[in-house]
Amino acid sequence: MSTDSKCSSCHQKDSGCTPDNCKKPEVLPQNEYNNIKNVIAVVSGKGGVGKSSVTALLALGLARQGYKVGIMDADITGPSIPKMFGIRQRPQQFDDKLLPVKSSDLGIPVISINLLLPNEDDPVIWRGPILAGAVKQFWTDVAWGSLDYLIVDLPPGTGDVPLTVMQSLPLNGIVVVTSPQELSRMVVRKAIKMARHMSVPIIGIVENMSYFKCPDCGKEVHIFGRSRLDDAASVEGLPVLEVLPIDPQLAELADRGRIEDYQTTAFRKPFLPGM
């Protein structure tokens, strides 16, 4: 096997295994403090499509329906979830585990590398295996308690962290985020193909920044081009979960750490396992 080859069964580089003797990475069990019923990952093929905003809105939609929901910020090098929720406290320790920090209004538990850094703008300059190890610890070493849903905000692309989450966490499915540009859809198809290659269920597609609605006349302006989401979803055989507009109020509230003040009907219809 060459130095840059991968086993087609476990997708590990230089693993030295074959489809006949392959030892696939095992799904990590929940620790003794956790009872998490569903684990949902939010993915995108590229950055800049508002994946973390969609993660936050999905969590808000679930929490406002009475579900117990937490957020794992697995975007280690570009964490933004704590900023959106105005969370700055460091996680406390419980026994040998960390306690996630709860948001101020809805009490959504959040864990993120930014809550463990001395300063929120300190860079995380780690190689892929260390990033993947940190995400595993967010699962094994955090006392999440009882949750109906744990939403995992993944970094963009198909690198080490998304691979680790798809292999090591008991995912019930993924939500794919895209935007109207053809470039975005092309790259998102890579994430869809990765999930299918890893036998991870795809729940559906969210198109973010689909249009801007003029506050004066109500006209919808397609800043990034007219959506062809229905055609793309049909080709992929996936349902469209939400079509979200560009909303300056959402951006403002997220910047102020008050995203829980944002009122939306998004993610209220049942589409996730267990709803």
C-alpha positions in Angstrom: 0.0 0.0 0.0 1.5 3.4 -1.0 2.2 6.1 1.6 -0.8 8.2 0.5 -3.3 5.4 0.1 -6.5 4.9 2.1 -8.5 1.8 2.9 -11.8 1.9 1.0 -13.7 0.5 4.0 -12.6 2.8 6.8 -11.2 5.7 4.7 -8.2 5.9 7.0 -4.9 7.1 5.4 -2.0 4.7 5.8 -4.1 2.4 7.9 -2.4 -0.8 6.6 -5.8 -2.5 6.4 -7.9 -3.9 3.5 -11.6 -4.4 3.1 -11.0 -8.0 4.4 -9.2 -7.1 7.6 -10.4 -3.5 8.1 -11.0 -2.3 11.7 -13.3 0.6 11.3 -13.3 3.3 14.0 -15.8 2.4 16.7 -18.7 4.8 17.6 -17.9 6.3 21.0 -20.3 5.4 23.8 -22.1 8.0 25.9 -20.5 8.6 29.3 -22.3 7.8 32.5 -23.8 11.3 32.9 -25.4 11.5 29.5 -28.7 10.4 27.9 -28.7 12.0 24.5 -31.5 10.6 22.3 -30.6 12.2 18.9 -27.3 13.6 17.5 -27.7 15.8 14.4 -24.8 17.4 12.6 -25.1 20.6 10.5 -22.7 20.5 7.5 -21.7 22.5 4.5 -19.3 21.9 1.7 -17.8 25.4 2.0 -17.6 28.3 4.4 -19.6 31.5 4.3 -23.1 30.0 3.9 -24.2 30.7 7.4 -23.9 27.2 8.8 -23.5 28.3 12.4 -26.5 30.6 12.1 -28.5 27.7 10.8 -27.3 25.6 13.8 -28.4 28.3 16.2 -31.8 28.7 14.6 -32.3 25.0 14.5 -31.5 24.8 18.3 -33.8 27.8 19.0 -36.7 26.2 17.0 -36.3 22.9 18.9 -36.0 24.6 22.3 -39.1 26.8 21.7 -41.1 23.6 21.1 -40.1 22.2 24.4 -37.3 19.9 23.4 -34.1 19.7 25.5 -31.4 20.7 23.1 -27.6 21.3 23.3 -25.0 22.6 20.8 -21.5 21.2 20.3 -19.4 23.7 18.5 -17.2 21.4 16.6 -15.8 24.1 14.3 -12.6 24.3 16.4 -10.6 26.8 14.3 -13.6 29.0 13.6 -16.0 28.8 16.6 -18.8 31.3 16.6 -21.7 29.7 18.7 -20.7 31.3 22.0 -20.5 34.8 20.5 -24.0 34.4 19.0 -25.5 33.4 22.4 -23.5 35.9 24.4 -21.8 33.1 26.4 -18.4 34.0 27.9 -18.2 31.9 31.1 -15.7 29.1 31.3 -17.1 25.6 31.7 -17.1 24.3 35.3 -15.8 20.9 36.2 -18.1 18.1 37.5 -16.3 15.1 38.8 -13.9 14.4 35.9 -16.2 15.9 33.3 -16.8 19.4 32.0 -20.2 21.1 32.3 -21.5 22.9 29.2 -22.4 26.6 29.7 -26.1 27.3 29.4 -27.5 30.3 27.4 -29.1 33.0 29.4 -32.7 32.8 28.1 -33.6 29.3 26.9 -30.9 27.5 28.9 -29.3 25.8 25.9 -26.1 24.1 26.9 -23.1 24.9 24.7 -19.6 23.6 24.6 -17.0 25.3 22.4 -13.2 25.6 22.3 -13.7 29.4 22.6 -15.0 28.9 26.1 -11.7 27.2 27.0 -9.3 29.9 25.6 -7.9 32.8 27.6 -9.3 35.2 24.9 -12.1 34.6 22.4 -9.9 35.9 19.5 -7.0 33.6 20.3 -6.3 31.4 17.3 -6.3 27.6 17.5 -3.3 26.5 15.5 -3.6 22.7 15.6 -3.1 20.0 13.1 -6.0 17.8 12.0 -5.6 14.8 14.4 -5.5 17.2 17.4 -8.7 19.0 16.2 -10.4 15.6 15.8 -9.3 14.6 19.3 -10.8 17.7 20.8 -14.2 17.0 19.2 -14.1 13.4 20.6 -13.5 14.9 24.0 -16.5 17.2 23.6 -18.5 13.9 23.4 -16.7 11.7 25.9 -15.6 14.3 28.5 -18.7 16.6 28.7 -21.6 16.0 31.1 -24.4 17.0 28.7 -27.1 15.3 30.9 -30.4 14.3 29.3 -31.0 15.8 25.8 -33.6 15.2 23.1 -31.2 16.6 20.6 -27.5 17.5 20.4 -26.8 19.7 17.4 -23.2 19.5 16.2 -21.9 22.5 14.3 -19.2 21.1 11.9 -16.5 23.1 10.1 -16.9 23.4 6.4 -15.5 20.9 4.0 -14.8 17.2 4.2 -11.6 17.1 6.4 -10.6 15.5 9.7 -13.3 16.9 11.9 -16.3 16.0 9.8 -14.8 12.6 9.1 -14.3 12.1 12.9 -17.8 13.1 13.7 -19.3 10.8 11.0 -17.2 7.9 12.2 -17.1 8.3 16.0 -20.4 9.9 17.0 -23.8 8.1 16.9 -25.3 10.4 14.3 -29.0 10.1 13.6 -28.5 12.3 10.5 -27.1 15.5 9.0 -28.6 18.8 7.8 -26.9 20.2 4.8 -26.6 24.0 4.4 -26.2 25.7 1.1 -26.8 29.1 -0.6 -28.1 30.0 -4.0 -24.8 30.3 -5.8 -23.9 27.5 -8.2 -20.4 27.4 -6.6 -21.9 26.7 -3.2 -24.1 23.9 -4.5 -21.3 22.3 -6.3 -19.1 22.1 -3.2 -22.1 21.1 -1.0 -22.5 18.1 -3.3 -19.1 16.9 -2.1 -20.4 16.9 1.5 -23.5 15.0 0.4 -21.4 12.4 -1.3 -19.1 12.1 1.7 -22.1 11.5 4.0 -23.5 8.8 1.7 -20.0 7.3 1.4 -20.0 7.1 5.2 -23.5 5.7 5.3 -24.8 8.7 7.4 -28.5 9.6 6.9 -29.1 13.0 5.2 -32.2 14.6 6.7 -32.5 17.4 4.1 -31.2 20.7 2.7 -31.5 24.2 4.1 -30.9 27.1 1.7 -29.6 30.1 3.6 -29.4 33.7 2.3 -31.8 32.8 -0.4 -33.2 36.3 -0.8 -33.6 39.7 0.8 -37.1 41.1 1.4 -37.3 44.9 1.0 -38.7 46.3 4.2 -40.5 49.1 2.3 -42.1 47.4 -0.7 -41.9 43.7 0.4 -40.3 42.7 -2.9 -37.9 39.7 -2.7 -34.5 40.5 -4.2 -32.3 37.5 -5.1 -28.9 38.9 -4.3 -27.0 35.7 -5.0 -29.1 34.7 -8.0 -32.5 33.0 -8.3 -32.7 29.8 -6.4 -32.7 26.5 -8.2 -32.8 24.6 -4.9 -35.9 22.5 -5.8 -34.2 21.2 -8.9 -31.0 20.5 -7.0 -32.9 18.7 -4.1 -34.8 16.7 -6.6 -31.6 15.5 -8.3 -30.1 14.5 -4.9 -33.4 13.0 -3.8 -33.5 15.1 -0.6 -36.2 17.2 0.9 -35.9 21.0 1.3 -36.2 21.7 5.0 -36.1 25.5 5.1 -35.5 28.5 2.7 -34.0 31.3 4.8 -33.7 35.0 3.8 -30.9 37.4 4.4 -32.1 39.2 7.6 -30.1 42.2 8.9 -31.8 41.8 12.3 -30.5 38.2 12.6 -26.9 39.5 11.9 -27.3 42.3 14.4 -28.6 40.1 17.2 -25.9 37.5 16.6 -23.2 40.1 16.7 -24.6 41.4 20.0 -24.8 37.9 21.5 -28.6 38.1 21.6 -29.6 35.6 19.0 -32.2 34.2 21.4 -34.2 37.4 20.9 -34.6 36.5 17.2 -38.2 35.6 16.4 -38.7 33.2 13.5 -41.0 30.3 12.6 -38.1 28.4 11.0 -37.6 24.8 12.1 -41.0 24.4 13.7 -42.3 21.7 11.4 -41.4 18.1 12.2 -38.6 16.8 10.2 -36.0 15.4 12.6 -36.0 11.9 14.1 -38.0 11.9 17.3 -40.2 14.9 16.5 
